[in-house]
């Protein structure tokens, strides 16, 4: 089986796995314990916090560890709402946000907050004029993901951050898909908070983090928590944090070469689909607003789930979108954000590349999809 679903999750890096085992067996103490064994675990934890903060040139005092991106989005938004810059109960977010963000927003709406959701334009980007027009005097938080997990478009976080600063609005960004894949040093200091995850960058599952600007006097969502300065309850998973740190250090060293490699693979894959180019629609931004390792597309008249199963039979693992939403059997958020009809949304598939992806594998996948499409004899795109 050849894997093309790296946007969903990645295999654990071997060095990261070795560090996990070493930390779990030699630094097993509870980092909150006061004895020496607990102190050793605390020292390792704080060293990892410092190393991860240094990678993005942020203040380590604002870095908190979570179970992953979904929990991180929830806790970050709740933290920002506990310390608004002005009075209000209006929140703006994107229609294409991860399901974890939409879950928080639905709960907040029931609690009396008003929510405005912004769609994507034809290039898969947030329209900044529409965003500005949606801001009200009582808007207190804006949440926009950096990179969309289905189509890989990169939102103009710097521009949005300036808008938020001028309007005294907290700005949260889900950077799960961009963390370790784009240089974030210039972006990280601009936002009020961001969330990231380990298993997207060859780290362990069940570990991630949130950065909140240390100047924000947030209040804990869970009362009485003694871990992570009250940010979340529960004993910290220090072995996973250590493994995450190793994975992050490794992947961030190779960001430029990975972007170049994935750009070549992307061009090759799309070129391989030329025999059916009249039957496909690729959703993407311009070169500078597109993460090359994620390709979201439709093949006219062929359901994405059917294409995924046919590819699976041929030995290729592809996706029909975010694994966090597929289980709910509901249309992808990005499909709604792009204005796709229900039948069009069902045609969506996603291809995503990783460290192990080769040019030969990409060509084989392209040939396989063309054969499947020809066998199905879909009509051309009008």
C-alpha positions in Angstrom: 0.0 0.0 0.0 1.4 3.4 -1.1 0.4 6.2 1.3 -0.9 9.5 0.1 -2.8 10.7 3.2 0.0 12.6 5.1 -2.4 15.5 5.8 -4.4 13.2 8.0 -1.5 11.8 9.9 2.1 10.8 9.5 4.2 7.8 10.7 6.2 8.3 13.8 9.8 9.3 13.1 12.2 6.6 14.3 14.4 9.0 16.3 11.3 10.5 17.9 10.2 7.0 18.8 13.5 6.2 20.4 13.3 9.4 22.4 9.8 8.5 23.5 10.9 5.1 24.8 13.9 6.5 26.6 11.8 9.3 28.3 9.1 6.9 29.2 11.5 4.4 30.9 14.1 6.8 32.3 12.2 10.1 32.9 8.9 8.5 34.0 8.2 10.7 37.0 5.2 13.0 37.3 6.5 16.4 36.3 4.4 17.9 39.2 6.0 15.7 41.8 8.5 17.4 44.1 11.0 14.5 44.6 14.1 14.1 42.4 12.6 11.7 40.0 9.7 14.2 39.4 12.3 16.9 39.1 14.1 15.1 36.3 10.9 14.9 34.4 10.3 18.6 35.0 13.7 19.5 33.7 13.1 17.5 30.5 9.7 19.1 30.1 11.0 22.6 30.4 13.9 21.9 28.2 11.4 20.8 25.5 9.3 23.8 26.1 12.3 26.1 25.5 13.4 24.2 22.4 10.0 24.3 20.8 9.6 28.0 21.6 13.0 28.8 20.1 12.0 27.1 16.9 9.4 29.8 16.3 11.1 32.5 18.3 8.3 32.9 20.8 8.2 33.4 24.5 8.2 29.9 26.1 6.0 31.3 29.0 3.1 31.3 26.5 3.6 27.7 25.3 1.2 25.1 26.8 1.0 21.4 26.0 -2.3 19.7 25.0 -3.5 16.4 23.6 -3.5 17.8 20.1 -4.9 20.4 17.7 -8.6 19.8 18.5 -8.2 20.3 22.3 -5.8 23.2 21.6 -8.4 25.0 19.5 -11.0 24.6 22.2 -8.8 25.8 25.0 -7.2 28.7 23.1 -10.6 30.1 22.1 -11.9 29.8 25.6 -8.8 31.5 27.0 -9.2 34.4 24.6 -12.8 34.8 25.4 -12.0 34.9 29.1 -9.9 38.1 28.6 -11.4 40.1 25.7 -9.9 43.5 24.8 -13.3 45.1 24.8 -16.9 44.3 25.6 -18.8 42.1 23.2 -20.2 38.7 22.3 -19.5 38.5 18.5 -17.0 36.1 17.0 -15.9 35.8 13.3 -14.5 32.6 11.9 -14.2 30.8 8.5 -16.7 28.4 7.0 -13.7 26.1 6.1 -12.3 25.8 9.7 -11.5 22.5 11.2 -14.5 20.7 12.8 -13.0 21.2 16.3 -13.3 25.0 15.8 -16.9 24.7 14.5 -17.7 22.5 17.5 -16.6 25.2 19.9 -18.5 27.9 18.0 -21.7 25.9 18.1 -21.4 25.6 21.9 -20.6 29.3 22.2 -23.6 30.2 20.1 -25.9 28.3 22.5 -24.2 30.2 25.3 -25.3 33.5 23.8 -22.4 34.5 21.4 -23.2 35.6 17.9 -21.1 33.9 15.2 -20.3 35.1 11.7 -18.8 32.6 9.3 -16.8 33.8 6.2 -16.7 31.6 3.0 -13.7 31.1 0.7 -13.3 32.8 -2.7 -12.6 30.8 -5.9 -8.9 30.7 -4.9 -9.7 29.1 -1.6 -8.9 32.3 0.4 -10.7 34.5 2.9 -11.9 37.7 1.2 -10.3 40.4 3.4 -12.9 43.0 2.4 -15.7 40.7 3.5 -13.9 40.0 6.7 -13.6 43.7 7.5 -17.2 44.3 6.6 -18.2 41.6 9.0 -16.5 43.2 12.0 -18.8 44.9 14.5 -18.1 47.1 17.5 -18.7 44.0 19.7 -16.5 41.6 17.7 -14.0 40.2 20.2 -12.4 37.2 18.6 -11.5 36.2 15.0 -10.4 32.6 14.3 -8.9 31.7 10.9 -6.8 28.7 10.2 -3.5 29.2 8.5 -3.6 26.3 6.0 -6.7 24.5 5.0 -6.3 20.8 5.5 -8.4 19.8 2.4 -7.1 22.0 -0.3 -3.9 23.4 1.2 -4.5 27.1 0.7 -2.5 29.5 2.8 -4.5 32.4 4.4 -3.0 35.9 4.7 -2.4 35.7 8.4 -0.3 38.8 8.6 -3.0 40.9 7.0 -5.7 39.5 9.2 -3.5 40.1 12.3 -3.1 43.8 11.4 -6.9 44.1 11.0 -7.4 42.5 14.4 -4.8 44.7 16.1 -6.4 47.9 14.7 -9.9 46.8 15.9 -8.8 45.5 19.3 -9.8 41.9 18.5 -8.1 38.7 19.7 -6.9 36.6 16.8 -6.6 32.8 17.0 -5.1 30.7 14.2 -5.1 26.9 13.8 -1.7 26.2 12.4 -1.9 22.4 12.5 -1.4 22.0 8.8 1.4 24.6 8.4 3.4 23.8 11.5 6.7 22.3 10.4 5.9 22.8 6.7 6.2 26.6 6.4 8.5 29.0 8.2 6.3 30.5 10.8 8.7 32.8 12.7 7.2 35.9 11.1 3.6 34.8 11.8 3.7 33.4 15.3 4.3 36.7 17.1 1.4 38.4 15.3 -1.5 36.3 16.6 -3.1 36.2 20.1 -2.9 32.4 20.1 -2.3 29.4 17.8 -2.6 25.6 18.1 -0.5 22.8 16.6 -0.3 19.0 16.7 2.5 16.4 16.8 1.2 13.7 14.6 1.1 15.9 11.4 4.9 16.2 11.6 6.0 12.6 12.4 5.6 13.1 16.1 3.3 10.9 18.3 -0.4 11.1 18.3 -2.1 12.5 21.4 0.3 15.5 21.8 0.2 19.1 20.6 0.3 22.6 22.0 -1.1 26.1 22.2 0.7 29.4 22.3 -1.1 32.3 24.0 0.5 35.7 24.1 1.8 36.0 27.7 0.4 39.5 27.9 -3.1 38.1 27.8 -4.5 37.6 31.4 -6.6 34.5 30.5 -8.6 32.6 33.0 -8.6 28.7 33.2 -11.6 27.0 31.6 -11.3 24.0 33.9 -11.3 25.2 37.6 -8.7 23.8 39.9 -6.2 22.5 37.3 -2.7 22.3 38.7 -0.9 21.4 35.4 0.4 23.8 32.8 -0.3 26.8 35.1 -4.0 25.9 35.1 -4.4 25.8 31.3 -5.5 22.2 31.3 -6.0 19.4 33.8 -4.2 16.0 33.7 -0.7 14.7 34.1 1.6 15.8 31.3 2.7 13.3 28.7 6.4 14.1 29.0 7.6 11.3 26.7 5.3 12.4 23.9 6.4 16.0 24.4 10.1 14.9 24.1 9.3 13.0 20.9 7.3 15.9 19.5 10.3 18.2 20.2 12.7 15.9 18.2 10.2 15.6 15.3 9.7 19.4 15.2 13.5 20.1 15.2 14.0 17.6 12.4 11.2 18.7 10.1 11.9 22.5 10.5 15.5 22.0 9.4 14.2 20.8 6.0 11.3 23.2 5.3 12.9 24.8 2.1 13.8 21.5 0.5 10.5 19.9 1.4 8.6 22.7 -0.2 10.7 22.3 -3.3 10.3 18.6 -3.4 6.5 18.7 -2.9 6.2 21.4 -5.6 7.8 19.1 -8.1 5.6 16.2 -7.0 2.5 18.4 -7.3 3.4 19.5 -10.8 4.1 15.9 -11.9 0.9 14.6 -10.4 -1.3 17.3 -12.0 0.5 16.7 -15.3 -0.2 13.0 -15.0 -3.9 13.8 -15.0 -3.8 15.6 -18.4 -5.7 12.7 -20.2 -8.7 13.6 -18.0 -8.0 17.3 -17.5 -11.5 18.1 -18.9 -13.0 16.0 -16.1 -11.2 17.4 -13.1 -11.3 20.6 -11.0 -8.3 21.3 -8.7 -9.0 23.7 -5.9 -5.9 25.8 -5.1 -4.5 29.2 -4.6 -1.6 31.0 -6.4 1.9 29.7 -6.0 2.5 31.9 -2.9 -0.8 31.0 -1.2 -0.7 27.3 -1.7 0.9 24.5 0.4 2.2 22.2 -2.4 1.9 19.0 -0.4 -1.9 19.0 -0.4 -4.0 18.6 -3.5 -7.8 18.9 -3.3 -9.8 18.0 -6.4 -13.0 16.7 -7.9 -13.5 14.3 -10.8 -16.8 15.1 -12.4 -19.4 12.4 -12.0 -17.3 10.2 -9.7 -18.0 10.1 -6.0 -14.9 10.7 -3.9 -15.6 7.7 -1.7 -15.9 5.4 -4.7 -12.6 6.8 -6.1 -10.9 6.3 -2.7 -12.1 2.7 -2.6 -11.0 2.0 -6.1 -7.6 3.5 -5.4 -7.4 1.4 -2.2 -8.0 -1.7 -4.2 -5.2 -0.7 -6.5 -2.8 -0.2 -3.5 -3.0 3.5 -2.9 -4.3 5.2 0.3 -5.9 8.6 -0.6 -8.6 10.6 1.3 -12.0 12.2 0.8 -11.0 15.0 3.2 -10.5 15.6 6.9 -10.6 12.4 9.0 -12.1 14.4 11.9 -15.2 15.1 9.7 -15.5 12.0 7.6 -16.7 9.9 10.6 -19.8 12.2 10.9 -20.7 11.6 7.2 -21.4 15.3 6.7 -20.3 17.5 3.8 -16.7 18.9 4.3 -16.5 22.4 5.7 -14.3 23.4 2.8 -17.0 22.3 0.3 -19.6 24.5 1.9 -17.1 27.3 2.1 -16.4 27.0 -1.6 -20.1 27.0 -2.4 -20.2 23.5 -3.8 -23.5 21.7 -4.1 -24.0 18.5 -2.2 -23.4 16.3 -5.2 -20.3 18.2 -6.1 -19.0 18.0 -2.5 -19.3 14.2 -2.7 -16.9 14.1 -5.6 -14.1 15.6 -3.6 -10.8 13.7 -3.0 -7.5 14.7 -1.4 -4.0 13.7 -2.2 -1.2 14.6 0.3 2.5 14.0 0.2 5.1 13.2 2.8 8.8 12.5 3.3 8.6 9.0 1.7 6.7 10.0 -1.4 8.6 9.5 -4.6 8.1 10.7 -8.1 7.5 7.1 -9.3 4.7 6.7 -6.8 3.1 10.0 -7.9 3.2 8.9 -11.5 1.7 5.5 -10.6 -1.1 7.2 -8.7 -1.9 9.6 -11.5 -2.0 6.7 -14.0 -4.3 4.7 -11.7 -6.8 7.6 -11.3 -6.8 8.2 -15.1 -7.6 4.5 -15.7 -10.4 4.5 -13.1 -11.9 7.7 -14.6 -11.7 6.3 -18.1 -13.4 3.1 -16.9 -16.2 5.1 -15.4 -16.4 7.3 -18.5 -17.3 10.6 -16.7 -18.6 13.5 -18.9 -16.3 16.5 -19.3 -16.4 19.6 -17.1 -18.7 22.3 -18.5 
